[in-house]
C-alpha cells in the first residue's frame, strides 16, 4: 500500500493545482515609522499589530509593557491553519548582536537542539535554527536578530516540526521583505539573507542534522522522449507534480528541447487561476452537504485524525468531496516531507514560459472537467480509505522515486509504481484502469494530432503515463511512431 502514494504523486497534476499561490501578490501592509521597520506578508497570511486587531488565538501575546513583557511588534499567521506564525519583538539595547549567542548557548544546554547557527558580520545579524519539545509536541523555530540604532529586532518563525518543510520558504520570503528605514529610504537589510555565505560561524555551538548541499550535483535527466512527426518533433517529459529544489537544474537537452518548441502542452494548466477556481467549485459538495454526512463515521474519524496530524482543522475543509480530501492528504503528506507544488516539473515550465520574452502557446491534454469526472467515476469511500493507508510511505521511499526520475532509471520507477501494486488487490487494478490506462488512450489520441501538426511540441505529463506495457509510448508505437529516449 505504500506504493499508492507514488501513484498519486506522478499521475494527477490537479493534486497540486489547488495548492499553488500567486507568488507576486505580496504588498507591504505595515510600517512603524518610529522604530523604522516595515513588513510585508503574502495574501494567505493575516497580520496583527495590537491586542485590539489580533485574533483571539494571539491576543494574550500583546502585553501592555513591551519592554518587560516582550510584547510583539507584530505577528503574522498563515490562514486558516494558525499552526505557523512569524512574530517580531523589539527592545532597546546597546549590546552587540553577537551577545545573543549567549542565550543560544544556554538554551542549547537545556535540551534545545540547535540545527544551524551563524553570525553574518557584514549585516551584524544572528541567524539560528533550533527545535525542541513542548507538551510532547515537537516544535521547530528560526530566529533572526539584528541591531538598528540601538533597537534590537528579533523575528522568529514557529511551527510544528512535521509542518516545518511546508512553510520555511514562505518565512524566508517574509524575512526578505522586511525593510529598515535609513533616513528617508527603506532598505531591505535582510534581503538574500538565506543565500549569504556567513563570514563567521559560531564554533562553540554543536550543530546537528545539518547536511551540506552538493552544488556541483549532476543535472536531472528526468524521463524524456523525442518522437518525429510528419513535419515536426514532439518531446515527452514525464513529470513529478510535487517536487524539491534538489530536482533542479534539469539536463541541458531538456531545456534546449523546451526552448526549441513552439507549443507547451500540459495535462491541465495548473498555473491558471481560473482552473484552480473551477477545481474548487467542482470539488465542493452540493446542497451545503459536508463530508461527515456522506462517508461512514469510522472513515470520517480516520480522516479527521489525519487532517489534525497536519495541524489543520477539518471544519475548514468539510464542504469538499472525498476525492478532493484524498488530494489534500496526499499534498500535505508530501509537503511534510519537504516536497512542494511549486517545484513540480509542470509548474517549473509554466512559470518559465510566463516570464519568457516570447511566450509559447499553452495547450492542454485534458480539461479540469475531464479529470474531475474521472475522479468521480470511482468509489469515493474506498479511494479515500486507500489514500489514508497509503500515507504510510516513508521519506526514504519517496526519495527513491525522485532519485530514479533524476537518473532516468526507468526500470526502478516501473518496479516502484507497478510491480508491487499490480495484481495485488482487485480495487487497485480497477483504479489503475480508470485513472491510468483509460486516460493514456485518450491522451495518446491527442498527441497523435500534435504529430500531424507543424511546429514542435514540448509535452509534460505525469511520469507514470510513460511507464509500463500500457503506457502512452506503447500506444504510439502501435501507431507506427518510434519514441527515442533522451538518455
Buried (B, 14 or more C-beta within 10 A) or exposed (E): BBBBBBBBBBBBBBBBBBBBEEEEEBEEBBBBEEBBBBBBBBEEBBBBBEBEEBEEEBEEBBEEEBEEEBBBBBBBBBEEBBBBBBBBBBBEBEEEBBEBBEEBBEBBEEEBBBBBBBBBEEBBBBBBBBBBEEEEEEBBBBBBBBBBEEBBBBBBBBBBBBBBBBBBEBBBBBBBBBBBBEEEEBEBBBBEBBEBEBEEEBEEBEBEEEEEEEEEEEBBBBBBBBBEBEEBBBBBBBBBBBBBEBBBEBBEBBBEBBEEBBBBBBBBBBBBEEBBEBBBEBBEBEEEEBBBEEBEEEBBEBBBEBBEBBBBBBEEBBBBBBBBBBBBBBBBBBBBBBBBBBBBBBBBBBBBBEEEEEEBEBBBBBBBEBBBEBBEEBEBEBBBBBBBEBBEBEEEBBBBBBBBBBBBBBEBBBBBBBEEBBEEEEBBEEBBEBBBBBBBEBBBEBBBEBBEBEBBBBBBBBBBBBBBEBBBBBBBEEEEBEBEBBE
